[in-house]
Amino acid sequence: MTDVDKQPHPKSLSRFEENVAPFRLFDEQEEGVSIQELRQNAPWKISDKEYEAFKLKSESKVRLNEIIRKNSQHTALVLVSLPVPQSDCPRVLYMAWLDTLTCGLHCPAVLIRGNQQNVLTFYCQ
């Protein structure tokens, strides 16, 4: 794939941030409240520290969606390999990545879980 290392468009990135916003703790904006208290009230929410730790991965998912949309305008089906879930990645953020990968496609998408090895075999004669 080409241009995968480019920054995503600001419009696409703001859409992702808007989708994730209801699931963030915004712990830096809460005065007099500890992160543990916020986490206790909403254990599924993403802290600012977690959001920043996965910011580059989130941006890459947004950019990948842009590439998929650009290159699949005339297809009947899109196959997307699922990102590898990391144990320290918040579940809500992982689900936001899946939503972002398939957002705005003009056709159905199938999410495939692989084992991180090439699975296509080419036989040349």
C-alpha positions as CSV (number, residue, x, y, z in Angstrom):
1,M,0.0,0.0,0.0
2,T,1.2,3.5,-0.8
3,D,0.9,6.5,1.4
4,V,0.2,4.5,4.6
5,D,2.7,6.6,6.5
6,K,1.0,9.9,5.7
7,Q,-1.1,11.7,8.3
8,P,-4.8,11.2,8.0
9,H,-7.0,14.0,6.8
10,P,-8.1,16.3,9.7
11,K,-11.8,15.6,8.8
12,S,-11.3,11.8,9.2
13,L,-9.3,12.3,12.4
14,S,-11.9,14.5,13.9
15,R,-14.6,12.0,13.1
16,F,-12.7,9.3,15.0
17,E,-12.1,11.7,18.0
18,E,-15.9,12.5,18.1
19,N,-16.7,8.8,18.1
20,V,-14.3,8.1,21.0
21,A,-15.1,11.3,23.0
22,P,-18.1,9.8,24.9
23,F,-15.9,6.9,26.1
24,R,-13.0,9.1,27.4
25,L,-12.4,10.0,31.0
26,F,-10.8,13.4,30.3
27,D,-9.0,13.1,33.6
28,E,-6.9,16.2,33.1
29,Q,-10.1,18.3,33.0
30,E,-11.5,17.0,36.3
31,E,-10.1,19.0,39.2
32,G,-10.0,17.4,42.6
33,V,-11.0,14.0,41.3
34,S,-8.4,11.2,41.1
35,I,-8.1,8.9,38.1
36,Q,-9.0,6.0,40.3
37,E,-12.3,7.6,41.3
38,L,-13.1,8.3,37.6
39,R,-12.2,4.8,36.7
40,Q,-14.3,3.4,39.5
41,N,-17.4,5.1,38.1
42,A,-16.7,4.1,34.5
43,P,-14.2,1.3,34.3
44,W,-14.7,0.9,30.5
45,K,-13.7,4.5,29.7
46,I,-10.3,5.5,28.2
47,S,-8.0,7.6,30.3
48,D,-6.0,10.5,28.7
49,K,-2.8,8.5,29.3
50,E,-4.2,5.4,27.4
51,Y,-5.5,7.6,24.6
52,E,-2.1,9.2,24.1
53,A,-0.3,5.9,24.3
54,F,-2.4,4.5,21.4
55,K,-2.6,7.8,19.4
56,L,-0.3,6.7,16.6
57,K,-2.1,3.4,16.2
58,S,-5.4,5.2,16.1
59,E,-4.2,7.6,13.5
60,S,-2.9,4.6,11.4
61,K,-6.3,3.0,11.5
62,V,-7.9,6.3,10.3
63,R,-5.4,6.5,7.5
64,L,-5.9,2.9,6.6
65,N,-9.7,3.5,6.3
66,E,-9.0,6.4,3.9
67,I,-6.8,4.1,1.7
68,I,-9.4,1.3,1.7
69,R,-12.2,3.8,0.7
70,K,-10.1,5.2,-2.1
71,N,-9.1,1.8,-3.5
72,S,-12.4,0.0,-3.0
73,Q,-14.9,2.3,-4.7
74,H,-15.8,-0.3,-7.4
75,T,-15.6,-3.5,-5.4
76,A,-18.4,-5.8,-4.2
77,L,-16.7,-6.9,-1.0
78,V,-13.8,-5.7,1.2
79,L,-11.7,-8.1,3.3
80,V,-9.9,-6.5,6.2
81,S,-7.5,-8.2,8.6
82,L,-8.4,-7.4,12.2
83,P,-5.8,-5.5,14.1
84,V,-4.0,-7.6,16.8
85,P,-5.6,-6.8,20.1
86,Q,-3.0,-5.9,22.8
87,S,-3.7,-6.8,26.4
88,D,-3.1,-3.1,27.5
89,C,-5.4,-1.6,24.8
90,P,-8.7,-0.5,26.2
91,R,-11.6,-2.6,24.7
92,V,-13.6,0.6,23.8
93,L,-10.6,1.9,21.8
94,Y,-10.2,-1.4,20.0
95,M,-13.9,-1.4,19.0
96,A,-13.5,2.2,17.8
97,W,-10.6,1.0,15.6
98,L,-12.9,-1.6,14.1
99,D,-15.6,1.0,13.5
100,T,-13.1,3.3,11.9
101,L,-11.7,0.6,9.6
102,T,-15.1,-0.1,8.1
103,C,-16.6,3.4,8.2
104,G,-17.9,4.9,4.9
105,L,-17.3,1.9,2.7
106,H,-19.5,1.5,-0.3
107,C,-19.8,-2.2,0.1
108,P,-19.9,-4.9,2.8
109,A,-16.7,-5.6,4.7
110,V,-15.6,-8.9,6.2
111,L,-13.2,-8.6,9.2
112,I,-10.8,-11.6,9.3
113,R,-8.7,-12.6,12.3
114,G,-5.4,-14.0,11.2
115,N,-2.3,-15.4,12.9
116,Q,0.0,-12.7,11.6
117,Q,1.5,-14.9,8.9
118,N,1.1,-14.8,5.2
119,V,-1.7,-17.1,4.3
120,L,-1.8,-16.8,0.5
121,T,0.3,-19.3,-1.4
122,F,1.4,-18.7,-4.9
123,Y,2.3,-21.6,-7.1
124,C,4.5,-20.7,-10.1
125,Q,5.1,-23.1,-12.9
